[in-house]
């Protein structure tokens, strides 16, 4: 028998949920991206001063990549408890962990003060950041996806996705302002700490908003059904969302991981590695590179909801495939424009790249949410997204920097992104369209047709 559908929220309630997810996600991405920008700009000198400049940059990007390595663990832990206890509680915890770690980085002594202990402590705090972000993304997009209706789910669920460019915009904007106002010496001595300490204020605001929203009605409905049938459970495995995901949705996990390859790799090459490439190979100043990313991030923020709305009209897969193909085709023009050293060309290169990236990133939230049943959705979406980040976003700036050091050319880097785009095209091309699925009605999306009426609770628990 089909489970009763949870009542649809009012427009005001929906906006409140979207705001809570968006603001919390923005703060978490601000913290995460701030580290990436600082790694490209100053961490090589502050924490790895005995290294060659390019080697120091590689080492600072290595600590940057460590944050990605912790994201799968965060996905497993937050996904497990998020599927058992609810989305809201875990989202509050992720915000506290991320904000606390970022604030602590702002207080961290450098290599000049405490020697080799400085990069060790920096790495530990980066691990905490990655762990928190590994749990943040899945909960934020599910809280919105499970509140809204299928007709506009792509649009509403794309708003937490705008937290990434909003966080990038905020982090880059603060750094750009500080580098413009302060001398290189002042920024390297104490100015870099300001944006990290600012995170403490942002977290207080985010918590106040996030605590004011209700738990997902779809999750509460599934939890009630699970509680009513506790006595019928025969194995401990059915109590573990992770086991259920790997048993019933392993194909969807692989699709999600493949879909993330081009999206994740292209994003970090376009926004993080560019700060290295433009300043070392194209002779562009740090300020100019930061300003280009700042402008492009504003455009990125604006187009994501539009791409999400388009996925409601024509489907998640066509929009996603367009973005993957576009990013692959754009890579050679991207580096050619940067090589000119012109500010206008730099803006054009980054902006077009991020607009095409948005075509993948916008439908991703709804697409991944629609793949999994309710009581394993947090685990499934988080595992698929965050395990891919270890192979995709984590090493992307590191690999790109190493390729630049070895070949002194952008061609291998462009081919690297193109290869990722091909993998994503294959993965998304093999997936089923999901935009008509009812999150409160379907049981095993990987096996169900969009119009199938199946009980939500067949695999609950």
N, C-alpha and C positions, 0 to 999 in steps of 0.2 A: 504494500500500500504506500502511496506517495506521502511523504511527510508534509505536514502543513507548512506553508510558506510563512516566514516571519514577516510581520507588517513592515511595509516600506516606510522609511523615515521621511519626514517633511524636508522641504528644501533647506530650511533653516538648520535643522539637525544635521543634514548632509554636509552643509557648508562648515559646520562646527567640527565634524569628524575630519573633513578634509584639511581644515586649518590645523588641527592638532597633529595630524600625521605629517603635514607639510612642514610645519615649524620645527617639530622634533627632528625630522629627517634632515632639514636644512642645517640645524645645529650640528648634528652628527657628521654630516658631510663637510661642513665648514672645518671641524676639528681634523677630519681625516685628510682633506685636501691641503689644509694649512701646513701640515707636516710635509706633504709632497713638494709644495712650493719652497718651503724653507730648506728641504733637502737639496733642491736644485740651486738655491741661492747662497746659503750661508753655512749649512751644517757641515759641509766638507772642511771648512776652515775652523769651525768652533769645536768639532768633535773628532776630526781626523786630520790634525794640522801637520803631521809628519809625512803625509803622502803627497805624491805628485798631484797637481790640481785635478786632472781628469780621473786619476785613481781615487782621489778623495771623493769626487762626485759619485763614482761607482760604489764606494763604500757607504756613502750616505743613502744612495738609492737601495743598497742592500738592506739597510735597516728599514727603509720604506717598504720593501718587499716583505719583510718579516710580519708586518701588519696584516698582509694578505694571507700569510700562512696560518694565522690565528683565526681567520674568518670561518673556515670550515668547522673548527671546534665550537665557535660561537653559534654557528648554524645548528649544529647537533644539539647543544645544550639548550639554547633558547627555543629551537623548534620542538624539542621533546616536551619541555615544560609549557611552552605556548600552546601546544595541542592538548595539554592536560589541564592547565590552570587558566588559560585565557590569553588573549593578545595584549590587553591593556597592561597587566602587571609586568609583563616582560619588557614592554616598551619603556616603561618608567625606569626599570633597572638598566636597560641599555643606555639611556640618556645619562643617568648618573655615572655609570662607568666611563663612558666616552668623555664626558665633561670633566670628570675628576682627573683622568689621565692627561688630558690636554692642559689643564690648569697646572698640573705638576711639572709638565715639560717646561712651562714658562718660568718655573722656579729652579730648574735643574742647573747645577754648576757645570761649567764647560771643562774641556780637557786641560786648559791652562790652570784650572783651580784644583781639580781632583785626579787628573791623569786618566788612566785607562778605565777607571770606574765610570767616567762620564758617558762614553758610548754604550757601556753595559746597561746603565740605568736608562738611557735613552731607548735602547732596544726593548727593555722590559715594559716601559710605558707604551711603546708602539705595539707590543703584543696585546696589551689591555685594550688599546684602541681597536685593533683588528677583531678581537673577541667580541667587543660590544657591537661593532658594525655588522659582524656576521649574524647577529640576532636582530638588529634594528630593521634591516630592509624588509625581511619577510613579514614581520609583524605590522609594519607601517602600511604596506600595500594591501595586506589582508584586511586590516581594520576598515579600510575604505571599500575594498572590493566586496566584502561581506555585508556592508551596510546598504550599498546601492543596488539598483536593478540591472538586469542584463542589457537593457536597451542602451544605457549610457555608461556602462561599466568602464569601457576603455577610456572615456573622457575623465571620469572621476578618479579612476585609479592612476591616471597619468600625473595627477597633481603631486602625490608623494615623490614621483620621479623627478619633478621639477626641483625637489630639494637638492639634488646633485648639482645642477648648474647654479642654483641659488647659493648653495654652500661654496661652490667654486667662485662665484661672483663676489660673495662676501669676503672670502679668504684672500682672493686676488686683489679686491678693492682695498682692504685694510693694508696689505703689504705694499701695494702701489702707492697709497697715500703716505705711508711711512718712509718709503724709499725716496719719495719726492720731497718730503719735509726734512728728512735727516741726512746728514752726510754718511758716506759709506762706513766711516769709522764709528759713528754714533749708532747706526743701525746694527752693525756687527757686534758692538759692545753690549748694548742694552735694548735697542729699539725692536729687535726681533722678538723679544719676550712679550711685548704688549698684546699682539693678537692672540697669543696662547692664554694669557691671563684674562683676556676679554671673554673667553669661553665660560668662565665661572658665572658671569652675569647672564649670558645667553641661556645657560642651563636652568637657572632659576625661572626665567620667563617661559621656557619650554615646558618645565614641569608643571607650572601653574595652569597652562593651557591643556596639557595632555591629561592631567588628573581630572579635568572637568568633563570628559567624554565618557559615554557608556561603552560597555563591552559589546563586541560584535553580536548582533541578534542571531545570526546563523550559527555561531559557535555555541551560544547559550542553548539554542534549540537542540543541537546535536548532543551537547553535554547532558541535557535532561533525558534524552532518549537513551544515552549510554547508561546513565544511572538507573533507569527503569529496568534495564536488562542485565545488570551486573551478575545476577545469579546464573545466567546462561553462558557466561564465559568459561571456556574449558582449558585455555592455555595462557600462560604468562605472555607469550609472544603477541597475542592480540591486544595486550595492554600497552605495548610499546609502539608509538607512532613510527619510529625509525624502521622497525621490523616490517610494519605494514607497508611503508613506502617502498622498501626494497623488494617486498613480496609482490605487491600489486602495481607499482608504478615505476619500475626500474627503467622502462623504455622512456617514460616521460622525464625522468631525471637525466638521462643521456641527451634527450632533445634539448632540455634546458641548458645543459652544460655546453652543447654545441652552439646553441643560439647565442650564448654569452661570449664566444671567442672573439668575433669581429667587433662586437659592441664594446667589450672591455678593453681589448688591446688598442683599438683605434682611439678610444677616449684618452687613455693615458699617454699615448704617443702625441696626440694633438694638444693636450693641455699641460702635461708635465715635462715630457722630453723636449718639447719645443723650447722651453726655457734654457735648455742646454744647447740645443742645435742652433737656435737663432743667435745666441750670444757668442758661441765659439766658432761656428762655421760661416755664418752670414754677417758677422760683425755688428749685430744689432745690440743696443744697450739693454740692460735688464729692465729698465723702466719702459722702454718701447715694447718689449716682448710681453711684459705684464699687462700693459694697456691693451694690446691686441687680444689677449686672452680674456680680459675684462669685458671688452665690447662684444666679442663673440659669445661669451657666456650669457650675456643679456639676451641676445638673439636666440640662443639655445633654449633659455628659459621660456621665451615667448612661443616657440614653435612646438614644444612638447605637447601641450594640451591640444593643439590643432591636429597633430599626428594621432593622438589618442582618440579624438573625435572621429577622424577618418577611419580608424580601425573599427569603430562601431558601425560604420556604413559599409565598408567593403571587406572587413575581416582583419584579423591580427596578422595572418601569414603574408598577404600581399604587401602590407605596409612594411613589415619586418624585412621581407626579401628585397624590397626597393632600397631600404637603408643599407643592407649588407652589400648589395651590388654597387650602390653609389659610392660607399666608402672605399671599396676596392679600386674602383675606377678613378677616384679622386687623388690617390696617393702620389702619383708622379707629378700632376699639376700642383699639388700641395707643396712639395719640396721645391719645385721650380720657382714658385711664387716667393717662397721664403728666401731663396738664394739671391733674389734681386736686392734684398735689404730694404726695400721700400715699405713704409708703414702701411700704406693702403693695400699693397699686395699681401702683407702679413695678415692684416685684418680679413681680407678676402679668403685667404687660404684657411685660416682657423674657423671662420664663420661658416663657410660651405661645409667643411668637415664636420662641424658640430650639428649643423642642420641635418645632414645625412645620418649622423649618429642618432639624432633624436627620433628618426623614423624606426630605429630598432628599439631604443630605450623607452619610448612612449607606450607602445602596446605590450611591452614586456611584463608589466605588473599584472594586467588582466590576463594575458596569455598564460603566464605561469600559475596564477591563482586558479584558472579554469581547468588546469590539468589534474588537480588532485582533489580527493574527497575531504570533507570538512575536518574530521578529527586527525588527519595526517597532512593537512594542507600547509601548515606553518613549517613542519619538517620537510615536506617535499619541495616546496618553493625555495626554502632557505638552502637546503642541501644542493639542489640543482644550480642555484645561482652562485653560492659561495665556494663550492668545490671547484667550479670552473675558474673562479678568480685566482686560484693558486697557479694555474697553468696560463692564465690570460693576463689579467691586470697586474699581478704581482711582479712578474719578471719583465713586463713590457718596457718600462724605462731603462731597466738594467740591460736587457738584450739590445735595445736600440742604441744605448750609449756604448756598449761593447762593440757593436757592429760599426759604429762611427769611428771608434778608436782603431779598429783593425783595418778597415777599408777606406777610411777618410772619404766616404761617399754616402749619399742618401739612398742610392739604388737598393742595396740589400735591405734597408729598413722598409722601403716601400714594398718590396717583395714579401717581407715578413707580414705586413698588414694584409696584403692581398691574399696570402695563403690562409690567414685567419678568416677572411671574408668568404673564401671558398668553403671552408669547413662549416661556417654558419649557414650558407646557402644550402648545403647538403642536409644539415640537421633540420632546419625549418621547413625545407621542401619535403622532408619525410614525415613531418608532423601533420596531425589532423587540425582542421579549423575548429575553434572553440567558442567563437563569439556569441552563439545562441544558448550556451549552457547556463542552467540555473544552478547557482552554487548551493542552494538549499534543497535541491531536488535530486541531483545526480549522486551516484554512489562511487562508481569507478570510471572516471572520465576517459581513461585510456581505452576502455572497452565499449563505452556507451555512445550512442548516436545523439546529436543535439536534442532531438525531440523525444528521446526515451524517457519514460516516467518510471524511475527506479527509486526505491526507498533509500534515504540518505544513510540509514543506520545499518546496512548489511555488513559493512566492514568497520563500523565505528568501534573505537577503543584502541 
